[in-house]
């Protein structure tokens, strides 16, 4: 009998969520049937044909106009209340408990509860007994509440760092406690989850790394070009460090270096970044490309000497895997799970986040480095990426976890229990 699971993501498909698409397709190649669900659509941003195809396979809880959404939420809630009144009240109680210490408040948690009712009805229709959510924030809240309605277990993947910035506000300990299992994308991520659950919960936390497929892993190595060119791939936000990158580029230009820096991505800071480029007089050095599909990303990476990503906060960016798989070294920051993939001086450069001088020095060295040395670094990075981030290998691990989760019985909602005391959490944090 084919194992059926549901995937739930806040926004899917999405330009920056290609790793989820690869994971789903790899699971299906393992023989699983995966139904895609998302809270919202990001269809207007999609540029990749593979993402556009995923759009046709995804059901959206908050799809359609306002009247359609409200009608769907109301109808779904009434159906559950009529057919499972006790479970309805217990799950509602859990939603209210989670809202007490959340930054989202009661109204949003009531909305999450209604979304969970819609999803529960859909899962019953499709005879699906397990949900897997990506990111430990509101999508996992909906999955947890859906599970509390009965008959369905859930698991979730934590990426960081957002989940670890607001552990109590998103009820992360409660989510770990009630989940069949929890996936961490790196050993660092696993260590942070260990901090926020009891020792008896550690066995349910597993490392399953984000992966890439043969469209990157099976590429014949292309020689690194002599042209001095960098590429930076990521949403245009504060945490990606593009403003610092502009300052580093300005310093190198002032030193007499001539090179091209291509920024692939878009976001809320596009206008501010454009203004910063103009103020620095770097219009002929830095190009704002916008979003690109997978083929264009491959072409841009292959046309570069190195990829640079000076992020201040990350989990473990898939673009680093893509760059290394194509034998292109990377310049990035020594944060979270990144050092588990990138080895400084071997497959690229790791610099302290926010350190302009170190970032500039690494870019300077990449510009001056002989191509033969860069290719040696790229080879080392490609080998490590193939070992750690093959999506087929990682999907098999995840498929095994799903098989074991089918018999998991979530704990009942206990009216006498409570979420962790915020005063105790503050005391714990003060000791770190």
BELGIUR-V593913 format. One record per residue. RES is the residue in one small letter. PHI is phi in whole degrees, -180 to 180 (999 if undefined). Layout:
# BELGIUR-V593913
res: <RES/RES>
phi: <PHI/PHI>
This chain:
# BELGIUR-V593913
res: <x/x/x/x/x/x/x/x/x/x/x/x/x/x/x/x/x/x/x/x/x/x/x/x/x/x/x/x/x/x/x/x/x/x/x/x/x/x/x/x/x/x/x/x/x/x/x/x/x/x/x/x/x/x/x/x/x/x/x/x/x/x/x/x/x/x/x/x/x/x/x/x/x/x/x/x/x/x/x/x/x/x/x/x/x/x/x/x/x/x/x/x/x/x/x/x/x/x/x/x/x/x/x/x/x/x/x/x/x/x/x/x/x/x/x/x/x/x/x/x/x/x/x/x/x/x/x/x/x/x/x/x/x/x/x/x/x/x/x/x/x/x/x/x/x/x/x/x/x/x/x/x/x/x/x/x/x/x/x/x/x/x/x/x/x/x/x/x/x/x/x/x/x/x/x/x/x/x/x/x/x/x/x/x/x/x/x/x/x/x/x/x/x/x/x/x/x/x/x/x/x/x/x/x/x/x/x/x/x/x/x/x/x/x/x/x/x/x/x/x/x/x/x/x/x/x/x/x/x/x/x/x/x/x/x/x/x/x/x/x/x/x/x/x/x/x/x/x/x/x/x/x/x/x/x/x/x/x/x/x/x/x/x/x/x/x/x/x/x/x/x/x/x/x/x/x/x/x/x/x/x/x/x/x/x/x/x/x/x/x/x/x/x/x/x/x/x/x/x/x/x/x/x/x/x/x/x/x/x/x/x/x/x/x/x/x/x/x/x/x/x/x/x/x/x/x/x/x/x/x/x/x/x/x/x/x/x/x/x/x/x/x/x/x/x/x/x/x/x/x/x/x/x/x/x/x/x/x/x/x/x/x/x/x/x/x/x/x/x/x/x/x/x/x/x/x/x/x/x/x/x/x/x/x/x/x/x/x/x/x/x/x/x/x/x/x/x/x/x/x/x/x/x/x/x/x/x/x/x/x/x/x/x/x/x/x/x/x/x/x/x/x/x/x/x/x/x/x/x/x/x/x>
phi: <999/-71/-77/-111/-134/-109/-109/-127/-134/-58/-132/-158/-69/-147/-53/-87/-114/-61/-66/-71/-59/-62/-65/-62/-63/-68/-64/-65/-66/-81/105/-81/-103/-117/-98/-96/-133/-143/-74/-135/-101/-119/-59/-69/-92/-69/-123/-97/-60/-65/-68/-64/-69/-63/-58/-73/-100/-108/-100/-111/-64/-108/-80/85/-78/-60/-64/-64/-63/-62/-64/-65/-66/-68/-63/-62/-68/-64/-60/-68/-61/-74/-88/-138/-60/-68/-63/-59/-69/-67/-67/-63/-61/-64/-62/-67/-62/-67/-74/-60/-114/-93/-84/-95/82/-69/-60/-68/-71/-65/-66/-59/-63/-64/-63/-64/-65/-60/-62/-59/-63/-65/-66/-62/-59/-95/56/-104/-110/-145/-116/-121/-110/-103/80/-86/-97/-70/-63/-72/-59/-64/-62/-64/-68/-62/-64/-66/-74/108/74/-127/-103/-145/-142/-155/-105/-104/-107/75/-87/-57/-61/-86/-79/-146/-57/-72/-65/-101/56/-59/-59/-64/-66/-63/-60/-91/-80/-68/-160/-130/-103/-109/-85/-156/-65/-60/-61/-61/-62/-71/-67/-57/-63/-113/-145/-75/-57/-68/-92/-58/-66/-90/-100/-129/-90/-129/-81/-62/-134/-124/-105/-68/-63/-112/-70/-99/-73/-68/-55/-109/-55/-70/-71/-76/-62/-76/-144/-116/-133/-124/-121/165/-61/-82/-137/-58/-70/-81/79/-65/-65/-66/-63/-64/-64/-65/-63/-61/-64/-68/-63/-64/-82/104/-76/-116/-161/-120/-125/-105/-101/-100/142/-150/161/-67/-101/-57/-63/-65/-69/-59/-65/-66/-64/-66/-63/-85/69/-111/-60/-88/-105/-110/-115/-92/-90/89/-69/-139/-82/-62/-63/-67/-61/-59/-62/-69/-65/-67/-83/-106/-85/-164/-98/-124/-143/-88/-66/-94/-148/-153/-92/-155/-63/-66/-63/-67/-63/-63/-64/-65/-61/-91/67/-115/-63/-128/-115/-152/-106/-87/-136/46/-86/-59/-63/-72/-107/-94/-108/-62/84/-112/-119/166/-128/-108/-122/-64/-63/84/-92/-63/-64/-67/-63/-62/-63/-66/-66/-61/-66/-65/-69/-91/-71/-60/-60/-62/-71/-63/-67/-65/-65/-63/-64/-62/-67/-65/-64/-68/-64/-63/-72/-100/-131/-79/-64/-65/-63/-68/-66/-64/-61/-67/-60/-63/-67/-64/-60/-72/-83/-65/-100/-75/-110/-62/-64/-68/-77/-98/-63/-87/-84/-148/-72/-54/-67/-61/-66/-67/-64/-64/-63/-60/-63/-68/-89/-79>
